Amino acid sequence: MHQTTRFRRACTNWQCAAMAKLEADFNRSSDTHLLKVDLPHFHGVQLYLKDESTHITGSLKHRLARSLFLYGIANGWIKEGTTVVEASSGSTAISEAYFARLLELPFVAVMPRSTSPEKVALIESYGARCHFVEAASQMHDAAVQLARASGGHFMDQFTFAERATDWRGNNNIAESIFSQLAREPHPVPRFIVCGAGTGGTSATIGRYIRYRSFHTELCVVDPEHSAYFDYYKTDDPEVFVAQGSGVEGIGRPRTEPSFLPKIVDRMLKIPDAASYATVHFLRGILHRALGASTGTNVWGALELMAEMHAAGETGSIVTLICDGGERYLQTYFDEGWLARNKIDLGPYRQRLQRFYDAGEWQPLAEQASRNAP
C-alpha cells in the first residue's frame, strides 16, 4: 500500500503565543485622534492633525515597532529568547523596547553617547540595555556586530520600514486617516503631509493613496540638513549631507532604502528654525508641547494651505503629530539651548503670527515637485 506523508509547517508554541500577545495588545489600544484645527482667514481649507503622540509609547514609531516585530516573527527571524538589536536613540528604540518587554525578549538600543539622559532612562525603564557609540555614523555597524555576536536579530528599521507595514490595510495610518475623514466636508484630502525618517510612513501613505485611487497628493517635508530632498530633486541616491538633522525623528545624512521618492508628489525643505518656531506657535493655540518634527509637518501644511487659498481652492490637508514635546523641554523649548546654538526664532514666529492674525503668508520653503517641468 502506498502511503503519503503529509508535512505541515505550523508556528511554534512561542510564535503563536507572541502573535497572540501582540494582537491582544493591539486590541486593548484605541485609534489615535484626528484633530480639527480651526484657523482664522482660511475657512475654505481645513487642517487636521493625526495625533500619534497618544500611542502608549508616545509616538508615531509605535506603529512601526509593532510592524517590525510582526514582520520579524513571521519571517522566523525573531524566536523565543532572541536578542533584538536596533540602531536608534529616540522614539523607535522606546517603542521597540516596549514590545520587547511585552514578548519577554532581550533588547539592545545602539545610540550615540550624546543621547539625552531622559531618553536613556525611558528606554531602560522597559528593561532594555543601551549600548553607546561615539558618533551616529557608527550606530549601524555596531548594531550589526552586536546582533551577530549574540546570535540575535538586527531590526534595521531603515531597511525594513517600507515593507513591514501592510499598506493595503491592517489599520495602517493611511487607512485610519481616510476612515476618520469620512464624515468631514472634504473626506478626500487635497494633501497629506509627513516627514521622512526611515521613509516607512511616507511609503505606506503614498502606496495606499494609489491603491485606493484617491485624488490626494503626498507631500514630504524635509529638514534643512537631510539628503532626502536633494535625492528627490536630483534623482541621485548617492547624495550625502555632512551635518546631521536638527529635527529629531526625521531627516537623514544619506538616503535610506525605505524612502521611496517615486510615490511622493511634492517635497518641501523646511529651515530648522521654522520647525522650532512652529511648535512654539502650536503650544500657544493647542496648549500642548509637541516635538519639532510636528513643527516641520505643520509648517509644510501651512505653506500648502496658503497656496490653496491663493488659488481659490477649498479642501482639506492632513498632517501628523509625531510625538509630544515633553522629551524636548531641554532643547527646542529651552531659550538657553536656542541661544547657545545661535537659533533665532523671531522672524519665523512673526511670520506664523501674521498668518494667524491676518491670513498673510510669504512662501519660504524650497520646493520640488514630480509635476514640475
N, C-alpha and C positions, 0 to 999 in steps of 0.2 A: 504494500500500500504506500502510495506516495504521500508524504507528509510535507506540508508547507509551514515553515516557521515564520510567524509574523513578528516584526520588530516595531516597537512603538517608543518614540522618544517623548518622554514626559519631563516636565520640570522637576527638579529635585524638591525635597520637602522644604529646604531652606528657600529656594527660589519662589515657590508657591507662597510661603509664609511672608517673604519680603514683599512680593507684589500685593498681597492682601493688606499688609501694613501701610503701604503707600496709598492704596485705594481707600482704606479706612481713613487715613489722614486727610485725603482729598475730600472725602465725603463729609468730614467734620468741618470743612472750610467753606466759606461762602465766597461768592464772586466779589471782585473789587468794585467800588462805586465809580460811576461816570458822573462827574460833577459839571453842572452847567454854570458857566461864568458869565454874568451879565456885565458888559462894558458899555458905558455911555457912548453915543455917537456911532455905534456900529450895530444897530438893531437888525439889519438885514443879514448880518454874518454872525453866526453863533459859535462861540468857543466852548469846547468840552475838554475836561481833563480826566483821563482814566487814572484813578488813584491806586497805583501799585504799591504804595507805601503801607497799605493796610494788610498785606500778607503777614503771616505770623513772624517771618524773619525780616520784615520791614522794607522789602524792596522788590522791584521787578525781577531780580535774579532768582526769586523763589520759584518762579515758573521754570526757568532754565535748569536750576538744580534738580528739580523733580524729574524733568525730562531726561537729563543726563543719567540719573540713577536708573530710571526705567530702561533707557537705551543700553546701559552697561550690563544690567541684569539680563535683559532679553537676549543680548549678544553673547552671554556666557563669560563676559569679562569680569564681572563682579560676582563673587560667590561668598559663601559663609567664611568669615574671617579675613576677607580680602582687605588689605590696606589701601585705602583710596587716597590719592595724592592730587592736589590741584595747585596750579600757579596762580595765586590771587591774593591780594592784600585787602580786598574790600568785600562788597556785597555778595559776590559769588561764593567766596570762602565761607562767609557767615551762613548762607543758605545751605551750602553743601554740608557744612558741619552739623547743621540741624538734622538733615536727612541721614547722615552717617550715624548719628546718635540714635535716631529712630530705628535704624536697622542693626544697631549694635556692631558697627564696623569701625576699625581704627581710621582716623582721618588726619592727614598732614597738609597744612596750608603753607606753601612756599611764598615768601614775601620779602621785600627789602627791609633792611634793618631800620630804616627811617619810618616805617609804618607806625601810626599813632598808637600809643598805649591803650586808648579806648577801643580801637578795633581789635587789637591783640586780645584784650580782655574779653571782648564779646565772642570772638571765635573760640577761645579757650573755655568759655562758660558752657559750651556744648560738649566739652570733653575732648576737643581736638588739640593737636600739637602744632605749634608754629615753628617753621624752620626758616632761619633768616639767611639772606644773602646780602652782599654789599651793594649791588646795583640791580635795578629792574631787568636789565638785559641778561642777567644770569638766572632768572627765575625758571625759564622753560627747561634749560639743560639740567638744572638742579632737580627739578621735579621728575624728569625722565630718569635720572640716576637713582633717586630715592625709590621710585616705583620699581625699578629693576632690582635694586638691592634687597627690597623687602618681598619680592615676588608679588607685588601689588599691581594696582591699576592707576595709570595716569589719566585723569578725567579729560584733560586737554580741551577746555571749553572753547578755545578759539578755532579749533578744527571741527568739533562736532556740534556746535550750537545750531547751525543751519539745518542739520539733518536729524537731530534728536527729537525735535518737536514735530508732531503731525500737523502740518499746515492746512490740511483739508478739514480738520475738525478737532475732536477730543478737547473741547473747551479751550482752544488756544486763545491768545489775546485778541486776535483779529475777529474770530467768531463772536467773542464776547462783546467787542465794541459794536459790531453791526446789530447784534441782538438787542443791546441796550438802547440803541438809537431808533429802534423800530417804530416807536410811537412819537418820535420827535417831528417837528415841522420839516426838517431836511434829513430823512433817515439814511440817505447815502451821502456821506461827507464829500465835499469837494477835495479836501486834502486830509491825509493822516500824516502827522509829523512825528519823527522819532530820531534819536541819536543812534550812533553805532559804536558799541564797544567790541563785542565779539562779532556783531553783524547778524546774530540769530533772530532778534526781534524784527529787524527790517526785512529779513528773508521770509519770515513767517507771514508778516503783514502783506508784503508785496506778492507773494505766491497766492495767498488767499484772495486778494483783490482780483487777480487774474482768473483764478479758478472759478470764482463766482461771477465773473464778467461785470464787476461794478465799475461805474464811471468815476472812480476815485483815483487821485494821484498820490503816490507815496513820495514824500519829501523827507530826505535825511539831512539833519543838521549836524555839522562837524565843528569841533573846537578849532581855534586857530593853529594849534600845534598838533596836527594829526595828518596822516598820509591819505586818509580815505578820500577827501575832497579832491586832491591832486590826482589820485588814481582814477576817480570818476571823470575828471575833466580831461585827462590826457590819455586814458586807457593804458597807462603804463603801470603794471603791477609791481615794478621794482622801485617805485618812489620811496624815499625814506626821509623822515623828519628827525633831526638830531635832538631837539628839545622835546621832553615828554609833555603829554597833555596836562593842562592846568585845570581840567574839569574831570574829577574822579568819576570813573564808570564809563566814560565814552572817550573816543579818540585813541589812535594807536600810532606809534612811530613808524610802523611798516604795515603793509596790507596783510590781512589775516584771511585764511581760507574760507571762513564763514560769511565774509562780506561779499555780496553778490550785486555788483553795480548795475547789471543789465536789467534788474527788476525795479530799479529806482528811477523815478521820473524826473526828480529835481534834487539838487543839493544846495545847501546854503552853508557858508563858512562864517561862524559867529565869533567875534572877539571874546576872549575870556572875561574881560571886564563887563561886557554886556550881559553875559550869563550870570555873573555875580550880582550885578545891579538888578537883574530881573527877579532873583529870589528875594532880595530886599523889598522890591516892589510888591511881589506876591504876598510877602509877610504882612504888608500894610492892608491889602484888600481881602486876603483869605484868612488872616490872623493865624497863620501857620508858618513854621520854618521848614523849608524844603531844600533838597540837595541841588547843587549847581547844575547837574545835568538836566534837571527840570527847568532851570533858568534858560539853558540853551534851547530846549524844546519850545518853551513858551515864547522866547524872543523870535524864533523862526515862525511860529504860528502867528504872531502879531504882524510880522512882515507880510505874510500871506493875507491876513485879514485886511490890512491897509490896501494891498494890491487889488483884492476883490472889490472892496468898497469903491476904490477909484475907478474901477471898470464898470461899476453899476451892477455887479453880480450879487446874488444872495445865495446863502448856503451855510454849510457847517464845516468846521475844522475840529479835528480831534488830535490831541497830543497827550503825553504821558507824564504823570508824576512818578518819577523813578524811585525815589526814596525820601525819607524825612530829613530835616535839617539838623536833628539832634546830634548826628555824627560829625557835623561840621561847625559846631559853635565856636571852636577854637581856630577856625580858618576863615571860611567865606563870610561868617557873621562877626568876626572879630576885627574891629577897626585897627587894632595894633598890628595884627597879621597883615592886613591890607596895606598899612603904611610901610611896614618893613619890606614888603615885596613891591613897593612903589606902584601900587594899583590905585588909580583914581576912578572912582565910580561916578563922580559928579556929572559929567556930560551924558552918560547913559541914563542916570536917574532922571535928569531933566527931560530927556527925550521920552522916557516912559511916562512921566507925569504929564507932558503935553499931549501924549496920545490919550491918556485917561481923561484929562480935563477938557481938551478941545478937539480931539479926534485928528490931530496933526501927526504925520509920520513921514520922516525922510528916510528912504531906503538906505540901509547901511551894509547889510551882509553881501559878501561876494557870492555870486550865483552861477550855477551851471545847470543846464537842462538837456535832456535827451531830445527835446523837441526843438532845441535851438539850431539854427542853420550852421 
